[in-house]
Each structure stands twice: as C-alpha cells, then as structure tokens.
Amino acid sequence: MNQWLVATLWVGLALAAGLISVRTAISVSLLEIAMGVFGGNFLGLHTTEWTNFLAGFGAILLTFMAGAEIDPDSLRRHLKPSLTIGCVAFLFPFLGAWAFAHWVAGWEMRAAWIAGIALSTTSVAVVYAVMVETGLNETEIGKLILAACFVNDLGTVLALGAIFANYNAWLGLFVGVTTAVLVALPRLSRWFFRRFGGRVSELEIKFLFLLLFGLGGLAATANSEPVLPAYLLGLAIAGLFAQHRDMVRRLRTAVFGVLTPFYFLKAGLFVSLSSVWAGAGLIGALFGVKMMTKLVGVWPLTRAFRFTMREGNYTTLLMSTGLTFGTISALFGLTRHVITQSQYTILVTVVIGSAVVPTLIAQSFFTPSPDGRLGGQQEAGVSTQLAEATERV
C-alpha cells in the first residue's frame, strides 16, 4: 500500500471540508465528519496504524486545548452556575438515553451504558470552535459556557472510566501518577517555560507532549480514555497558557491544521449509510431523548441564574451539542466490542445531528450581543452583571 497516496486522500478530504466550510460557514469539524462518511461509503477510505495514531493524538490535543481555554479565575467566579448546569447537563441525558436504549430499544446493558455516555456529552469541539470564531471565548457568557462544558464532559469521561475501567493495580498507578502530575504541574511548568521557553525548538510544547503521551499511555493501560488526563492537564495549565498566547496560537495551528482532521474523518468513515437508513426511527427517537433531557435540565437553570432569554436559549442549545466525547465514547464501545457497528452508526449519527441542529439554531437566532444585552432590552444578562460587579470591585 502506497502510504503517500493514502495520505493524499485523507488530506484531500480534509481540504475539501475546509473549502466548503469557508463557503457555507458550517463548522469544519462537522464537514470533516461528513467527508469521512463519504470516503468510507464511496471511496473505500479505511484506517491504517498511522492514521489511527494521528486521529487519537488529535482527539487528545483537542481535549487538552479545550481544557486550557478554561480561565481558572472565570471558573471560580462562575463556580455555582457552571457546576450546576454542567452536572445536570450530563446527568439528565445520561440516565435518559441509557434507560431508553435498554428498556425501549432493547440494547444489552453495557451497550446501553455506552449510549447513555455518548449522548450525555456537550461538544468540546463545536463549542470551543464557535467560541473562538465568534470571539465569545473572551466574554463572561462564553467563559461560563466553556466552564459548564468542562464540567459536563468531565462527568462523561469519568463515567466512561468508572464503568469500563479495569480495577487493578494499573488503575491505581494511573490515578496516583495523574494526581501527582496535576499537583506539581502549575509550578513545574512555570519554571520550565521561564527557563526553556521561546526557543525555535519549541521545548515547552515537547514538554507538554511528553506529559500527554505518558499519562495517555497509563490511561489506556488501565482501560480508561487518554482524553481524561488531557482534559485535566489542560485545566491545570490554563492560567499559564493565558500568559503565552503566541505559543497557544502555534499549538492551535498544529492541532486544527494537522491532527484533528484525521480524528473527525475517522469518526465519519465508520458510519454505514445502510445502517442509517435501517435505523432511522431509532436515530430520531434517541435524538429527541437527548434534546428533550438537555432542554428540561438546562433551560430552567439558566432562568434561575438570571440569564436573559437570549443567553438562556443560546446556552441551552450549545449545551445540547455533541461531537468529540460522543464519538470518542461510541468509538470506545465499538473497538472494545461493547456495541456493534450498527449501534455505533446509530449513536454517531445522533451525535452528529446534535452537533449540527442546535449549533445552527443557536448561531442563527440566539447569539448573545457583545455587551450581554438583547438589542435595546434593559434587563442585564449574566455577562453584564458580572462585568459590572468586576468594575465595582
């Protein structure tokens, strides 16, 4: 097999997705998944050992970058709403999708757990990309949404690890080493960046890769997901990243330009169009379960925390998205033979639908104004309230 021609096909599909994204303003991540579906069903696209590695590393780095975008100060300021919204946004769809898959669709218990986990997520990829593209990642409402997403997806990854991990010495070693690294990382990374940063050899990035590879390897050995330590590492180093924006931009270029296209293309290529057609009814039902449980759980909380109507709708819709951890969880179940390819196709199709539909509605009708107000409305939203409180301090 000519690996260079294989790489040409993969990169060509990623480039096509990017070009379509420019013309349509649809998230490039969604289009890369669509290109993966097209390549797997019509072009004979398949994975190789090196594409699997790049896809896995892309998922790890994307998760790490999303965690690093969480402003620790903002997380502390928004601790109550982000914890409450994030926990409810995880728990309601997790239990709802699990119960529906097991008791209504008749899936085996472990397969139903995968369904609950996959559909409990909020899409780090979609929300993070939307925040960066719109500039909302620099606003209070954007930071609160990212913090709630962090809590939501942390619950998802912890559930995946708790239910399917091997409870043995490797798991204990993984937990112990990860805890030690997280405690030491803020001080160690500041010293390392100050001593060796700013060089052409990008030593600080290599230092981060070493930690991600090491903890990811321990996680995989313990039958957990490498994205779990990546997410936590991102949060631990978030404060330092805020001081090294040039390095963040360079790392973001590598992540979005080289690695994540392989992950999203791979997620799409396992989707069987014949299974989509055969399972259309179940796909629609599971999509409805996820949307309804997110709506019932999240929207009332946004009103309780005095979001404006626009901010509440926008937050609820973005918290309803699913992509990164949804596909990671489904792929975890498929590769470990917990679910069948038909069940994987159903779950990933629902996940993709939940990434597309709520995002398009949110971006088209409910994007918050930069000052946190809805047109001439005088009711201050969460963004304005927090900004005014900061000014008074």
TABEL-V891585 format. One record per pair of residues at least 4 apart in sequence whose C-alpha atoms are under 7 Angstrom apart, sorted by the first residue. I is the first residue (numbers start at 1). J is the second residue. Records with the same first field share a line. If there is no record, write none. Layout:
# TABEL-V891585
I: J ; J
This chain:
# TABEL-V891585
2: 6
3: 7
4: 8
5: 9
6: 10
7: 11
8: 12
9: 13
10: 14
11: 15
12: 16
13: 17 ; 35
14: 18 ; 32 ; 261
15: 19
16: 20
17: 21 ; 28 ; 31 ; 32 ; 35
18: 22 ; 28
19: 23
20: 24
21: 25 ; 26 ; 27 ; 28
27: 31
28: 32
29: 33 ; 264
30: 34
31: 35
32: 36 ; 261 ; 264 ; 265
33: 37 ; 264 ; 265 ; 267 ; 268
34: 38 ; 268
35: 39 ; 265
36: 40 ; 265 ; 266 ; 267 ; 268 ; 269
37: 41 ; 268 ; 269 ; 271
38: 42
39: 43 ; 44 ; 45 ; 269
40: 44 ; 45 ; 46 ; 269 ; 270
41: 272
47: 51 ; 52
48: 52
49: 53
50: 54
51: 55 ; 262
52: 56
53: 57
54: 58 ; 259 ; 262
55: 59 ; 259 ; 260 ; 262 ; 263 ; 266
56: 60 ; 263
57: 61 ; 259
58: 62 ; 255 ; 259 ; 260 ; 263
59: 63 ; 260 ; 263
60: 64 ; 226 ; 227 ; 230
61: 65 ; 255
62: 66 ; 255
63: 67 ; 227 ; 230 ; 231
64: 68 ; 230 ; 231 ; 233 ; 234
65: 69 ; 234
66: 124 ; 128
67: 150 ; 231 ; 232 ; 234 ; 235
68: 234 ; 235 ; 237 ; 238 ; 241
69: 238
70: 75 ; 143 ; 146 ; 147 ; 235 ; 238
71: 75 ; 238 ; 239
72: 76 ; 238 ; 239
73: 77
74: 78 ; 143
75: 79 ; 147
78: 82 ; 144
79: 83
80: 84
81: 85 ; 305
82: 86 ; 144 ; 147 ; 148
83: 87 ; 148 ; 151
84: 88
85: 89 ; 148 ; 298 ; 301
86: 90 ; 148 ; 149 ; 151 ; 152
87: 91 ; 151 ; 152
88: 92 ; 297 ; 298
89: 93 ; 152 ; 294 ; 297 ; 298 ; 319
90: 94 ; 120 ; 121 ; 152 ; 155 ; 156
91: 95
92: 96 ; 293 ; 294 ; 297
93: 97 ; 116 ; 119 ; 120 ; 290 ; 293 ; 294
94: 98 ; 116 ; 117 ; 119 ; 120
95: 99 ; 116
96: 100 ; 289 ; 293
97: 101 ; 115 ; 116 ; 119 ; 286 ; 289 ; 290
98: 102 ; 112 ; 113 ; 115 ; 116
99: 103
100: 104 ; 105
101: 105 ; 106 ; 107 ; 112 ; 115
102: 106 ; 107 ; 108 ; 109 ; 112
107: 111 ; 112
108: 112
109: 113
110: 114 ; 338
111: 115 ; 338 ; 339
112: 116
113: 117
114: 118 ; 329 ; 330 ; 333
115: 119 ; 347
116: 120
117: 156 ; 160 ; 329
118: 325 ; 326 ; 327 ; 329 ; 330
119: 290 ; 326 ; 351
120: 156
121: 152 ; 153 ; 156 ; 322 ; 325 ; 326
122: 149 ; 152 ; 153 ; 319 ; 320 ; 321 ; 322
123: 127 ; 321 ; 322 ; 323 ; 324 ; 325
124: 128 ; 149 ; 324
125: 129 ; 323 ; 324
126: 130 ; 355
127: 131 ; 318
128: 132
129: 133
130: 134
131: 135 ; 136 ; 137 ; 142
132: 136 ; 137
136: 142
137: 142 ; 143
138: 142 ; 143
139: 143
140: 144 ; 383
141: 145 ; 382 ; 383
142: 146
143: 147
144: 148
145: 149 ; 315
146: 150
147: 151
148: 152
149: 153 ; 319
150: 154
151: 155
152: 156
153: 157
154: 158
155: 159
156: 160
157: 161 ; 228
158: 162
159: 163
160: 164
161: 165 ; 224 ; 225
165: 222 ; 223 ; 224
166: 171 ; 222 ; 223
167: 171
168: 172
169: 173
170: 174 ; 221 ; 222
171: 175 ; 222
172: 176
173: 177
174: 178 ; 218 ; 219
175: 179
176: 180
177: 181
178: 182 ; 215 ; 229
179: 183
180: 184
181: 185
182: 233 ; 236
184: 188
185: 189 ; 236
186: 190 ; 236 ; 237
187: 191
188: 192
189: 193
190: 194 ; 240
191: 195
192: 196
193: 197 ; 204
196: 203 ; 204
197: 203 ; 204
198: 202
199: 203
202: 206
203: 207
204: 208
205: 209
206: 210
207: 211
208: 212
209: 213
210: 214
211: 215
212: 216 ; 230
213: 217
214: 218
215: 219 ; 229
216: 220 ; 226 ; 229
217: 221 ; 226
218: 222
219: 223 ; 224 ; 225 ; 226
220: 224 ; 225 ; 226
226: 230
227: 231
228: 232
229: 233
230: 234
231: 235
232: 236
233: 237
234: 238
237: 241
238: 242
240: 244
241: 245 ; 248
244: 248
245: 249
246: 250
247: 251
248: 252
249: 253
250: 254
251: 255
252: 256
253: 257
254: 258 ; 259
255: 259 ; 260
256: 260
259: 263
260: 264
261: 265
262: 266
263: 267
264: 268
265: 269
266: 270
267: 327
271: 345
272: 276 ; 345
273: 277
274: 278
275: 279 ; 342 ; 345
276: 280 ; 345 ; 346
279: 283 ; 346
280: 284
281: 285
282: 286
283: 287 ; 346 ; 350
284: 288
285: 289
286: 290 ; 350
287: 291 ; 350
288: 292
289: 293
290: 294
291: 295 ; 320
292: 296
293: 297
294: 298 ; 320
295: 299 ; 316
296: 300
298: 302 ; 316
299: 303 ; 312 ; 313 ; 316
300: 304
301: 305
302: 306 ; 307 ; 312
303: 307 ; 312
306: 381 ; 382
307: 311 ; 312 ; 381 ; 382
308: 312 ; 381
309: 313
310: 314 ; 366 ; 368 ; 374
311: 315 ; 368
312: 316
313: 317 ; 366
314: 318 ; 362 ; 366 ; 367
315: 319
316: 320
317: 321 ; 358 ; 359 ; 362
318: 358 ; 359
320: 354 ; 358
321: 354 ; 355 ; 358 ; 359
322: 326 ; 351 ; 352 ; 354 ; 355
323: 327 ; 351 ; 352 ; 355
324: 328
325: 329
326: 330 ; 351
327: 331 ; 348
328: 332
329: 333
330: 334 ; 344 ; 347 ; 348
331: 335
332: 336
333: 337 ; 338 ; 339
334: 338 ; 339 ; 340 ; 341 ; 344
339: 343 ; 344
340: 344
341: 345
342: 346
343: 347
344: 348
345: 349
346: 350
347: 351
348: 352
349: 353
350: 354
351: 355
352: 356
353: 357
354: 358
355: 359
356: 360
357: 361
358: 362
359: 363
360: 364
361: 365
362: 366 ; 367
363: 367
368: 372
369: 373 ; 374
371: 384
372: 381 ; 383 ; 384
373: 377 ; 380 ; 381
380: 384 ; 385
381: 385
382: 386
383: 387
384: 388
385: 389
386: 390
387: 391
388: 392
389: 393
